[in-house]
Amino acid sequence: MQFTRIDSLKFFFYSFLFFLLFFGYNTASGPYYETTYDSASIFNQEIPAEAPTLEKSADIPVVTSTPRKNIPKDPLTIAFNPEYIKIDNNTLNRLKEVIHSAYFQSKVTPLHIILDSERYEPRGQVVGNKLILSTLITNDTEEIKVFVHELGHIVDIFYLKKWVFGGDISDIFYSIAWDAFNTKKKGQKITDFVSWYALSNKYEDFAESFAFYVFHNEAFAREAKKDAFLQQKYDFFRKYVFDTDAFVGTSFESDVLKPYNWDTTKIPIDMKKYLYYIQ
């Protein structure tokens, strides 16, 4: 059979078309076309998102799309809803300590936080580039854990880079337990996840596992030794997200952990011990 020039052109055309379709699929199925991420909420809605830098205006910060490398000296902006509300300075200082910590700053900035005094549920939410946090959370440790859970979504969307030929590093994590956004792989058990809420979808699995790695690393590593899927998740954060020894062997819970938890943000921690560690 003779391979003509027309056949060669067809081959290259269909190969190029396949590449475009493959790249488009990976882009659309990744977190860049994210879900509106809620903390401990089953309501999710997919929306497009960009990786913007934030600039302050007199009213609401203006979003402009510029490269991440142009990070300002203090790449954190905080707004309030409503605009004039009384916020405990201790709350603001705790949030700033987390963001300015060497463990987080390069991974989650630039960042725009909206502190919302009219929000009951969801307690925390990432919408595009904005991290919305309820000020009605009465427990300080729960508040900081909801905040870090939402930072996990920021890391997932913006920090973990896309590869040239489609897909992104987050796909490695998703592929451990998920066939699609909210479709788990066959054979997955409850104990293959760090919490009940982690079973909601692959993005909440990421954020819950991220928070568990940060606050309950010792317990995560201990359970991972008994579960191959948890081991893969633990190893993912150690290899791709944090430095090799960051948080390794730490334990910030203030009480004995239950065998299983609905939501990792509800597990109380020793706040002083945690803030001392991240300084």
DRENGUFI-625795 format. One record per atom (N, C-alpha, C, O): y, z, x. Coordinates in steps of 0.02 Angstrom, whole numbers, plus 32768, in hexadecimal, padded with zeros to 4 digits. Each point is the difference from the previous one (the first is absolute). Example, Ala and Ser with C-alpha at 12.3 -4.5 7.8 and 13.67 -1.06 7.14 Angstrom:
% DRENGUFI-625795
7EE481868294;803B80007FD3;803C8000802D;7FFF80218034;80367FBB7FBA;803B8003802A;803780257FD9;803780088019;
% end
This chain:
% DRENGUFI-625795
7FC48000802B;803C80007FD5;803E8000802C;8007802B802C;80277FA67FC9;803B7FFA802A;8038802D7FE6;800E80027FC4;80108022806A;8037802E7FEE;80427FDC800C;80157FF8803A;800B7FF37F90;803D7FD78006;803E802B8007;7FFE803D7FFA;80397FA18013;804080238006;801480217FBE;801D80367FFF;7FD37FA87FCB;800E801C7FBD;7FD980417FF7;801B80317FE6;7FA67FCF802F;7FD8803C7FFA;801F80398029;8000803A7FEA;80197FB68051;80208033802B;803D801E7FDE;800B803D8001;801E7F977FE1;803C80187FDE;7FEE802C7FC5;802180337FF3;7FAA7FBA7FE8;7FEA80297FC7;7FE980448018;800E80347FE1;7FCD7FCB8057;7FE6803F801A;803980308012;7FFF803A7FED;80337FAD8037;803980298013;802980167FC4;801B80377FFF;7FEC7F9D7FD0;802680117FC4;7FDF80397FD9;802180307FEE;7F9D7FCA8007;7FDD80337FDA;7FFB80428027;800080367FE3;7FFB7FC48060;7FFF803D8029;804280247FFB;8002803E7FFA;80357F9C8008;8042801E7FFB;800B801E7FBB;801C80367FFA;7FCD7FA87FD2;8005801A7FBC;7FD980417FF8;8018802F7FE0;7FAD7FD2803D;7FD7803D7FFD;8024803A8022;800080387FE7;801E7FBA8053;802580348024;8039801B7FD6;800A803D7FFD;801C7F977FE2;803880177FD6;7FE8802B7FC7;801E80347FF1;7FAC7FB87FEF;7FE580277FC8;7FE780448018;800A80337FDF;7FD47FCD805A;7FE6803E801B;803980308012;7FFD803B7FF0;80367FAA8031;803A80298013;8024801A7FC2;8014803A7FFE;7FF47F9B7FCF;802180167FC2;7FDA80367FDC;801E802F7FE5;7F9F7FCB801B;7FD780347FDF;800880438023;800A80337FDF;7FF27FCD8064;8006803E8025;804580207FF8;8006803D7FFE;802D7F997FFF;8043801A7FF6;800780207FBC;801A80377FF9;7FCF7FA67FD3;800780197FBC;7FD5803D7FF2;801280297FD6;7FB67FDE804D;7FD380387FF3;800E803C802C;7FE180347FF7;804D7FC58038;80118037802D;8036802C7FE3;801B7FF17FCB;7FF680458058;803180307FE5;80487FE78003;802C80207FE4;7FE17FA7803C;80447FE58000;80147FEA7FBA;803A80057FEC;7F947FE17FEE;800A7FF77FB7;7FDF803E7FE2;7FC87FFE7FE7;805E8038801D;7FE380427FF7;7FF880147FB7;80177FDE7FD2;7FC9805A8026;800180237FC1;803980318002;801380178036;80097FFA7F91;803080367FFD;7FD88040800A;7FDC80157FD3;802B80098067;7FD480378012;801780427FE4;80398014800C;7F9E800C7FCE;800F80417FE3;7FD580358021;7FC77FF38013;805580487FF4;7FD880388018;7FDF80227FC4;8021801A7FD3;7F9D7FE5802E;7FD8801F7FCB;80127FE67FBB;800A80277FD2;7FFA7F988027;800C7FE17FC0;7FD27FC47FFA;7FF77FDC8031;7FEC80187F94;7FD27FC87FF9;80247FC17FEB;7FE17FCB7FF8;806280397FFE;80257FC67FE9;801B7FD9803C;8027801B8027;7FC47FA77FE0;80157FD68037;80147FBB7FE6;7FE37FE77FCF;804D7FFB8052;80187FBE7FEC;80117FD9803F;80268018802A;7FBE7FAC7FDD;800B7FDA803D;80447FDE8000;80147FE07FCE;80108027806A;80427FE18008;80057FE48046;7FE08019802E;804A7FB37FDD;800A7FE78044;802E802F8026;802980237FE3;7FCF7FDE8060;8029802C8029;80107FDD8041;7FDA7FD58017;805F803E8007;80127FE68041;8007803A8031;7FFE803A7FEC;800A7FB68053;800880348032;804980048014;80147FE08032;801680447FA9;80477FFE800B;801A8038802D;7FDE8032800C;805F7FC6800B;80268035801F;803580167FCE;801A7FD77FDA;7FF780698027;802D801A7FCD;8044800F801D;800780198038;802C7FD77FA1;8044800E8014;802280287FC8;7FF77FF17FC5;8030803F804F;8021802A7FCE;803C7FDC7FE1;80257FDD8023;7FE4802C7F9D;803D7FEA7FDF;801E803D7FDF;7FE580378005;80537FBF7FD9;8021803A7FE1;7FD7801C7FC8;8007803B7FEE;7FCD7F9C7FF5;7FDC80167FC5;7FB68003800F;7FE680348013;7FF97F957FE4;7FB87FFC800E;7FF67FD5803E;80217FCD8007;7FB180488027;7FF77FD9803C;7FEF7FB77FF2;7FDB7FF17FD1;80427FE28057;7FF47FB97FF9;7FC67FEC802C;7FFD8014803A;7FD47FC57FAB;7FC57FEC8025;800C7FBC8020;80137FD07FDD;7FE3802B8064;80067FC08022;7FC17FF4802A;7FE8802F801F;7FFF7F947FE1;7FC47FF18026;80117FF08048;801A7FCA800F;7FD68064801E;800A7FF68047;7FC380198025;7FDA80287FE4;801B7FC3805A;7FC480148024;7FFC804B800B;803480208007;7F8F7FFB7FFC;7FF78047800B;801B80168044;8012803B8008;7FF17F988028;801580148043;804980178000;80158024802E;80127FC87FA0;804780157FFC;800780427FDC;802780067FD0;7FB4802C8046;800280427FE0;803D80268018;80098007803D;802180127F96;803B80268015;7FEC8043801F;7FC680137FFF;806C8010801E;7FF2803F8022;7FE180337FD0;7FD080228012;804A7FE27FB2;7FE2802D7FCE;7FEC7FD47FC4;80277FF97FD1;7F9D7FEA8031;7FEC7FCF7FCD;7FE880207FC0;7FCF7FEA7FE2;8054804A8008;7FEC80237FC4;803D80067FD2;803480198015;7FC57FD07FAD;803480097FCF;7FE380267FC5;7FC67FF67FEC;806280367FF8;7FEA80297FC8;80327FFA7FC7;803C800A8009;7FAB7FE57FBC;802A7FFC7FC4;7FE580327FCD;7FC9801B8008;805D7FF07FC3;7FEE80327FCE;80067FE37FBA;802B7FD67FF2;7FA980417FE3;80037FED7FBA;7FFA803E7FD5;7FCC80228002;80687FEF7FD6;80427FDF7FFE;8025800B8041;7FE98026802B;804F7FB97FDD;80237FFF8040;801580458016;7FFD8010803B;8019801B7F96;801880428011;7FCD80347FE9;800280167FC6;7FD37FFE8067;7FCF80347FF1;7FFE8031803A;80117FEE8039;7FDB804E7FB9;7FFB80338034;7FBA7FFE801E;7FCF80097FDC;802D7FEC8065;7FC17FFC8023;7FFE80378035;802F80098026;7F9A801B7FDB;7FF680348032;80017FE08046;7FDB7FD1800D;804E804A801F;80047FE58044;7FBD80058025;7FF17FD7802B;7FE7805B7FC4;7FBF8007801F;7FD37FC47FF0;7FDA7FE9802A;802C7FFE7F99;7FDA7FC57FEC;80157FC4802A;7FD67FDC801B;806B80187FEA;80197FC88028;7FEB80068049;7FEC7FCF801F;8019806D7FFC;7FEE800A8046;7FB67FF3800D;7FEE7FE58034;7FE8802F7F9D;7FB77FF58008;7FF17FB58000;7FD97FE88029;80467FF47FA9;7FF47FB77FFD;80187FDF8040;7FDE7FD4801A;805C80417FFF;801B7FE2803D;7FD48011803C;7FF67FD6802D;7FEF80677FD5;7FD480138037;7FC37FD38003;7FEA7FEC8036;7FFA80047F90;7FC67FD47FFE;80137FBA8019;7FDF7FE4802B;805680007FB8;80147FBC8012;80137FF98049;7FEE7FCF8021;803580637FFA;80177FFC8045;7FCA80158032;800B7FFB803C;7FBD801C7FAC;7FC98012802C;7FE57FC28025;7FFE7FCA7FE4;7FEE8040805A;7FE57FC88028;7FC07FE57FE1;7FEC7FC7800E;7FF380617FC8;7FC27FE97FE0;800C7FCD7FC9;7FD47FD87FF0;806980287FF4;800D7FD67FC5;80397FCD8009;7FFC7FC97FE4;803880488042;803D7FD97FFD;7FF67FB6800C;801A7FD77FDA;7FC280168059;7FF77FB9800F;7FD67FDC7FCC;80007FC27FFD;7FDC80647FDA;7FD27FE27FD0;801E7FF87FBA;7FE97FD67FD9;804B80518018;801880017FBA;804A7FF17FFA;801B80027FC8;80077FEF806E;80477FF17FFB;800C7FB7800F;7FDA7FE18025;805B80017FBE;803380207FD7;7FE580157FBC;7FD37FE17FE5;804A80548000;7FE7801B7FC1;803A80167FD4;8031801D8017;7FC97FD37FA8;803180177FCF;7FDC802D7FCE;7FD17FEB7FDF;80478053801D;7FE280327FD3;802F800B7FC5;803D80058008;7FA77FFE7FBD;802580127FC4;7FE480427FE6;7FC580027FED;806280328013;7FEC80417FE6;801580027FB6;803B7FFE7FEF;7F9380067FE6;800B7FF77FB8;7FF380417FDB;7FC880197FFF;806D80037FE4;7FFA803F7FDC;7FEE7FF67FB7;7FFB80317FDA;7FFA7F918010;7FED7FF27FBB;7FB87FE77FFB;7FEA7FEA7FCB;7FF28018806C;7FBC7FE48002;7FCD80398000;8000802C802A;7FD47FD17FA4;7FC7802E7FFD;7FC17FDD801B;7FDE801A802C;80147FAB7FB9;7FC77FD98015;80137FB78007;80277FE77FD8;7FBF7FF7805A;7FDA801B8037;802D8028802F;803D7FF48004;7FA6803C801F;8028802B802C;801E7FD9803A;803780108017;7FA67FBE8000;80187FD68037;7FED7FB87FF2;7FCF7FF37FDD;80587FDE803E;7FF37FBA7FF1;80227FD58035;8037800E8016;7FA67FBD7FFE;801D7FCF802D;80097FC07FD8;7FD07FE47FE6;806E80058016;80107FC27FDD;80257FD38031;8039800D8011;7FA67FBF8006;801D7FD68034;800C8029803E;7FD1801A801E;806E7FED7FF7;80118025803C;801780487FF1;800E8026802E;7FF57FEC7F93;801A80427FED;7FC880337FF6;7FCC7FF07FE3;803F804C8037;7FD280377FF4;802380317FD1;8032801F8013;7FB57FE77FB1;801E802B7FCD;7FD880417FFD;7FC37FFE7FF9;8060803A800C;7FDF80418000;8020802E7FCD;803D80087FFE;7F9A80157FD7;8019802E7FCE;801780418021;7FDE801A802C;805A80007FBD;801780418018;7FE880387FD3;8011803B800A;7FC87FB47FC4;7FE780327FD0;7FBE801E8015;7FE4802A7FDD;80027FC0805D;7FC3801F801B;801480468018;80298008802D;7FB9802B7FB6;80168044800D;7FDE801D803F;80198031801C;7FB07FB27FF9;7FDC801A803A;80157FD9803E;7FF97FC38003;80208061802F;80197FDF803C;7FCA7FD88025;800C7FC98018;7FB880547FED;7FCB7FDD8024;7FE97FC27FDA;7FEE7FCD801F;801180377F9F;7FEE7FC67FD9;80347FC98008;7FEF7FC58005;8050804E7FFD;80357FCF8008;7FF97FDA8042;80067FC38001;7FEF80618036;7FFB7FDF8041;7FC17FD58003;7FFF7FCD8023;7FCD80477FBB;7FC17FDA8001;80067FC17FD6;7FE57FCB8012;803E80397FB5;800D7FC47FD8;80297FD0802A;7FF47FC37FFF;803D80578024;802B7FD6802B;7FD77FDC8035;80097FC4800A;7FCA805F8018;7FD77FE18034;7FCE7FCF7FE2;7FF27FCC801E;7FF480437FA7;7FD57FD17FDC;80257FBE7FF6;7FE47FCA800C;805A803A7FDD;80277FC47FF5;80107FDC8042;80047FC38002;800680638033;800A7FE28042;7FC27FD88014;80057FCE8024;7FC180487FC5;7FC37FDA800C;80047FBA7FE3;7FE97FD0801F;8035802A7FA6;800B7FBE7FE2;80317FD6802A;7FF67FC48009;803F805D8010;80307FDD802A;7FDE7FE4803F;800B7FC78013;7FCB8062800C;7FDA7FEB803B;7FD47FC47FEF;7FFB7FD08026;7FE480357FA1;7FD27FCB7FE9;80267FBE7FF6;7FE97FCB8015;805280397FCB;80257FC37FEF;80247FE2803C;7FFC7FC5800E;802980668017;802F7FE68031;7FEB80088049;80107FD68029;7FCC805F7FE7;7FF1800E8046;7FC47FD88019;80027FE38036;7FC9801B7FA3;7FC47FDD8015;800B7FB57FF8;80087FE77FC8;7FF97FF5806F;80177FBB8001;7FCC7FCF7FE5;7FC4800C8000;80567FBB7FEA;7FD67FC87FEC;7FEB7FD9803D;80267FFC8031;7F9E7FE87FCD;7FEA7FD48036;80177FB97FF2;80107FEE7FC7;7FF37FEA806D;801A7FBC7FFB;7FD97FD67FCE;801E7FD97FDA;7FA1802D8026;7FD67FD57FD6;7FEB80227FBE;7FC97FF37FE7;806380377FFF;7FF2801E7FBF;7FE080458007;7FE380108033;802480177F98;7FE580438002;802E802F8028;802F7FE98020;7FC380577FDD;8025802F8029;7FD280398014;7FC780047FEA;805380288040;7FD78036801B;7FE6802D7FC8;7FC9801A8005;805E7FEE7FC6;7FEA802A7FC8;7FBF7FE77FE1;7FD980277FE4;801A7F978022;7FC27FE47FE4;7FC28021801E;7FCC80057FDF;803A8012805F;7FC880228020;7FEE803F7FDA;7FC6800F7FF3;806F80167FF9;7FF5803D7FD8;7FE57FEE7FBB;7FCF801E7FEA;80527FB37FF5;7FEA7FEE7FBC;7FB77FEB7FFD;7FDC80127FD2;800F7FCA8061;7FBC7FE37FFF;7FCA80358006;7FC57FF17FF4;804D804B801E;7FCE80368007;7FE280107FBB;7FC4800B7FFB;80657FF67FD2;7FE880177FBE;80117FD37FC6;7FEA800D7FC8;803F7FBE8042;801A7FDA7FC8;7FF27FB68005;80057FE28036;7FE880017F91;7FFA7FB77FFA;80417FE17FE8;800F7FC78010;8017805F7FC9;80407FE87FE6;802D803D7FF5;7FEE80388010;804E7FBB7FD4;803380347FF7;7FE380417FE4;800A8036801D;7FD27FC67FAB;7FE2803C7FE3;7FB67FF87FF2;7FE5801F7FD2;7FFA7FB78055;7FB87FF57FF9;7FDD8019803F;80067FE28036;7FD580557FC2;7FDE801D803A;7FC07FD88010;7FE37FE17FD5;800A80228069;7FC17FE18015;7FC580257FE1;8004803B7FF2;7FC67FA08004;7FC4801F7FE4;7FE78037802F;80027FF9803E;7FE6803C7FA4;7FE480368027;803180358015;7FEC8032801E;80557FC57FD2;803180338011;7FF7803E7FD6;7FF67FFC7FC3;800E803E805D;7FF880417FDE;804280268002;802D7FF08027;7FD880427FAE;803C80297FFE;800D801F8044;803980048016;7F928011800C;800780218040;80157FD18039;800C80168038;7FF87FA87FB9;80187FD08032;804C7FFD8001;801D7FD98026;800480507FB1;804980007FFA;801980488009;7FDD80307FF1;80617FD78027;801A8043800F;801580257FC1;8008803D8003;80017FA07FC6;801480207FC1;7FEE7FD37FC6;7FF07FC58008;801380587FBB;7FF57FD77FC4;80357FCB7FFA;7FF17FC77FEF;804D804B8020;80367FCF7FF9;7FF97FC5802F;80177FCA7FF2;7FC880418046;7FF47FCA8030;7FD47FCA7FE2;7FFF7FC78019;7FDC80487FB2;7FD57FCF7FDF;80287FD17FD2;7FE37FD17FE6;805E803D800F;80277FD87FD1;80037FB78013;7FF37FD57FD6;801E801D8069;80047FBB8019;80058004804C;80068036801D;7FF77F908003;7FFD8001804A;804080198020;7FFE801B8037;803B7FDD7FA7;803F8018801D;8006804C7FFC;80198020802E;7FD07FFD7F9A;800080497FFB;7FCB801E802E;800A80388019;7FC07FA67FF1;7FCE80168030;802080058046;7FF580308024;80337F9E7FED;80237FFF8041;802F803C8005;7FFD80268031;802E7FE47F9D;803380348003;7FE280467FFF;8017802C8023;7FB67FDE7FB4;7FDE80417FFE;7FDD800F8042;800280388018;7FDE7F958004;7FDE80098041;8033800D8037;7FF38028802D;80467FB67FD0;8036800A8030;801880497FFD;800580218034;80087FF87F90;801880457FF9;7FCA80328015;80108033801F;7FB27FBF7FD3;7FCA802D8013;7FF98002804C;7FF28035801C;80187F928004;7FFC7FFD8049;8039802A801F;7FF580228032;80457FDC7FB0;803A8023801A;7FFA804C7FF6;800E8026802E;7FDE7FEF7F96;800180477FEF;7FBD80248009;7FFF803D800B;7FCA7F9E7FF1;7FBE80208002;7FD17FDA802F;7FC87FF07FEF;80528003804C;7FDB7FD5802F;7FBC801D8013;7FCE7FDC8003;80318063800A;7FC180218014;7FCB7FF87FC9;7FC77FEF800F;804D801D7FB2;7FD17FF97FC8;7FEB7FB77FF8;7FC67FF27FF2;80697FDF8016;7FF17FB97FFB;7FCB7FED8034;7FCF7FDE7FF0;803C8037804E;7FD07FF08036;7FBC80207FF3;7FCC7FE1800E;8035805B7FD7;7FC080237FF2;7FD97FDC7FC9;7FC37FF68007;805F7FF67FC3;7FDE7FDC7FCB;7FEB7FBA8016;7FCE7FE67FE8;80597FFC8044;7FF07FBD8018;7FBE7FFE8026;7FDE7FCD8000;8011806A8021;7FC180028024;7FC47FFC7FD1;7FC97FEE8015;804280237FAB;7FCA7FFE7FCF;80027FC27FD4;7FD37FF77FD7;80607FDF8031;80097FC67FD3;801A7FC58029;80378003801B;7FA37FC87FE8;80127FC68029;80417FDF7FE9;80277FE7802A;7FE680187F94;803D7FE17FE6;803E80298012;80337FE48014;7FC8805E7FE5;8037802A8015;800D7FFB804B;803980038017;7F917FF5800F;80087FF88048;80277FC28012;802B8001802C;7FC77FC87FB0;80257FC2800C;804A80087FEE;802B7FE68023;7FE3803F7FA7;8045800A7FEC;8024802C8033;80397FF28012;7FA780438004;801D802C8032;800F7FDA8040;80368006801C;7F9A7FD27FFA;80087FD9803D;80387FCD7FFA;80227FF18031;7FE77FF47F93;80367FCF7FF4;8043801F8010;80287FE28024;7FE680597FC1;8042801F800A;800980148049;80377FFC801B;7F9480198004;800580148047;800D7FC4802D;802280068032;7FC37FC17FBC;80077FC4802A;803F7FD87FF1;80217FEB802F;7FEF800B7F91;80357FD27FEE;8042801F7FEB;80347FDF8003;7FCB80617FEA;803D801D7FE4;801F8035802E;803C7FFD800F;7F9B80328008;801A8036802A;7FE77FF98048;7FCF7FDE800D;805480458020;7FE780048044;7FBC80227FFF;7FEF80247FD1;7FEB7FD28063;7FBB80178002;7FF9804A7FEF;7FD180147FDE;805D8016803B;7FF980487FF6;802E801D7FCA;7FFE803C7FF4;802B7F9A7FEC;802E80197FCD;7FDA801E7FC5;7FD67FDF7FE2;803A8060800F;7FE380267FC8;7FB58010800A;7FE480257FD8;7FFD7FC1805A;7FB8800A800A;7FF2804B800A;801E8020802C;7FB47FFB7FAC;7FED80468006;802E80307FDE;7FF6803D8005;803E7FAA7FD7;802F802D7FDF;7FE780137FBA;7FD97FDC7FE1;803F805C8009;7FEC801A7FBE;803B80277FE4;800E80378017;80147FAD7FB7;803C80207FE6;7FF680217FBB;802E801E7FE6;7F967FDC7FFE;7FF5801F7FBF;8007804C8006;7FED801E8032;802F80017F9A;800B80488000;7FC880267FDF;8002803E7FFC;7FCB7FA07FED;7FC780207FE0;7FC37FD4800D;80057FC8801A;7FC180527FD6;7FC27FDA8009;80007FC37FD2;800F80067FC5;7FE17FC18056;7FFF7FC37FD7;7FC780017FCF;7FCA8019800F;80427FCD7FB6;7FCC7FF87FCE;7FD17FC88016;80137FD68029;7FB080297FBD;7FD27FC98012;801B7FBB7FEF;7FF17FCF8022;8039802E7FAA;801D7FC17FED;8041800C7FDA;800780327FDE;80297F9F8027;804180097FE2;80157FC27FD9;7FF07FC88013;803480447FB6;801A7FC77FD9;80377FDD8027;80027FC38003;802B8064801B;803C7FE4801E;800F8029803F;800A803D7FFB;7FF87FA3803F;800A8025803E;804480228003;800980318025;80287FB77FB5;8043801E8002;800280447FE0;803080258009;7F9C7FED7FD2;7FFD80417FDE;7FE28036802D;8001803B7FED;7FE67FB3804D;7FE28031802D;803880238026;80257FDF8025;7FE380637FD4;803780238022;7FF78000804C;7FC980038019;80707FFA800A;7FFE80018049;802F8036801B;802B801A7FDC;7FCC7FF58063;802E802D8024;803A7FD58018;7FFA7FDE8033;803F80257FAA;80387FD4800E;801C800C8046;800F7FD18024;7FF8806E7FF0;801D80108041;7FD47FE38038;80197FE58031;7FA780227FC7;7FD17FE78032;80047FB48006;7FFF7FE48037;80077FFA7F90;80047FB77FFF;80417FE88020;7FFF7FD4802A;803A80497FC1;80407FEA801A;8005800F804B;801F7FDA8025;7FC4805C7FF1;800080108047;7FD97FCB8027;80157FEC8037;7FB37FFE7FAE;7FD77FCF8022;80237FBD8008;7FFC7FE18035;802780087F98;801D7FBD8003;80427FFE8026;801B7FCA800C;800080708007;803F80008025;7FF97FDE8044;80307FFC8026;
% end
